[in-house]
Amino acid sequence: MLGDFNLDRLRNPLYEAFVSTGLWPPTELNTVPRTIFDNDKSEHFYDQIAWFKTLNDDHPLTEVMASLSYTGRAGSFDFVTHVFAGMTRSSLSWRISDHYPLWVEFTISA
């Protein structure tokens, strides 16, 4: 699994190059906020979580990745109201981050 690619948007040439390698970012992350400065609900794709979804000769899955199944659940976590109350978003961005953490859920087969 990988993250923080600073991609722009879906159908952007950089995004298309990214997914052409076989990396698969879940569609459930397409509409979640990415930065603490997003207040216009525009979709940004600065960060991604992605993985090789299938086994092939170019990108063989490790045994660990092959045992994971994506559940279809993913999101971001808005930490702004939970840390350093009263701090401006700009100050918070330098203290913690201007990016929300992203998460995805997997099940592990035995």
C-alpha positions as CSV (number, residue, x, y, z in Angstrom):
1,M,0.0,0.0,0.0
2,L,1.2,3.5,-0.8
3,G,0.2,7.0,-0.2
4,D,0.9,10.8,-0.7
5,F,1.3,11.1,-4.4
6,N,0.3,14.7,-4.8
7,L,-2.0,13.8,-7.7
8,D,-4.5,16.4,-9.0
9,R,-7.8,15.0,-10.1
10,L,-9.4,12.0,-11.7
11,R,-8.9,11.9,-15.5
12,N,-5.8,14.0,-15.0
13,P,-2.8,12.8,-17.1
14,L,-0.7,12.2,-13.9
15,Y,-3.6,10.2,-12.3
16,E,-4.0,8.2,-15.5
17,A,-0.2,7.4,-15.5
18,F,-0.5,6.3,-11.9
19,V,-3.4,3.9,-12.4
20,S,-1.9,2.6,-15.7
21,T,0.8,0.8,-13.6
22,G,-1.8,-1.5,-12.1
23,L,-2.1,0.4,-8.8
24,W,-5.7,0.6,-7.6
25,P,-7.0,3.4,-5.5
26,P,-10.5,2.8,-4.0
27,T,-13.3,4.8,-5.4
28,E,-14.6,5.3,-1.9
29,L,-11.9,7.9,-1.4
30,N,-12.9,10.0,-4.4
31,T,-15.2,12.2,-2.4
32,V,-13.5,12.5,1.0
33,P,-11.8,15.8,1.9
34,R,-8.0,15.7,1.7
35,T,-6.8,18.9,3.3
36,I,-7.8,21.1,6.2
37,F,-8.1,24.0,3.8
38,D,-10.8,22.3,1.6
39,N,-13.9,24.2,2.4
40,D,-15.4,24.4,-1.0
41,K,-16.0,20.6,-1.3
42,S,-13.9,20.5,-4.4
43,E,-12.3,17.1,-5.0
44,H,-8.5,17.0,-4.6
45,F,-6.4,13.9,-4.9
46,Y,-3.2,15.0,-3.3
47,D,-3.0,11.8,-1.2
48,Q,-3.9,8.3,-2.3
49,I,-3.9,4.9,-0.9
50,A,-3.4,2.3,-3.6
51,W,-2.4,-1.2,-4.0
52,F,-1.8,-3.8,-6.8
53,K,-5.2,-5.5,-6.9
54,T,-4.3,-8.6,-8.9
55,L,-1.4,-10.9,-9.3
56,N,0.5,-10.6,-12.5
57,D,4.0,-11.1,-13.8
58,D,4.9,-7.4,-13.7
59,H,3.7,-6.9,-10.2
60,P,3.5,-10.1,-8.2
61,L,1.6,-9.8,-4.9
62,T,3.4,-10.7,-1.8
63,E,1.8,-13.5,0.4
64,V,0.7,-10.8,2.8
65,M,-1.1,-8.7,0.2
66,A,-2.6,-11.7,-1.4
67,S,-4.3,-12.6,2.0
68,L,-6.0,-9.1,2.2
69,S,-9.4,-8.4,0.9
70,Y,-10.6,-4.8,0.6
71,T,-14.0,-4.3,2.4
72,G,-15.2,-1.3,0.4
73,R,-14.8,0.9,3.5
74,A,-12.5,3.9,3.3
75,G,-12.4,7.5,4.4
76,S,-10.5,10.4,5.9
77,F,-10.3,11.7,9.5
78,D,-10.9,15.3,10.4
79,F,-8.6,15.9,13.3
80,V,-8.9,19.7,13.4
81,T,-11.4,19.9,16.3
82,H,-9.5,17.3,18.3
83,V,-6.1,18.8,18.6
84,F,-4.7,22.2,19.6
85,A,-8.1,23.8,20.2
86,G,-8.1,27.5,19.1
87,M,-5.1,27.2,16.8
88,T,-5.6,28.6,13.3
89,R,-5.7,26.1,10.4
90,S,-2.5,27.7,9.0
91,S,-0.7,27.2,12.3
92,L,-2.1,23.7,12.7
93,S,-0.9,22.8,9.2
94,W,2.7,23.6,10.3
95,R,2.3,21.9,13.7
96,I,0.6,18.7,12.6
97,S,-0.3,18.6,8.8
98,D,-2.5,20.2,6.2
99,H,-3.6,16.8,5.1
100,Y,-6.2,14.6,6.7
101,P,-5.2,11.0,7.3
102,L,-6.7,8.6,4.9
103,W,-7.7,5.0,5.8
104,V,-8.9,1.8,4.2
105,E,-10.2,-1.4,5.7
106,F,-9.1,-4.9,4.8
107,T,-10.0,-8.3,6.0
108,I,-7.3,-10.9,6.4
109,S,-7.9,-14.5,5.2
110,A,-6.4,-17.2,7.4
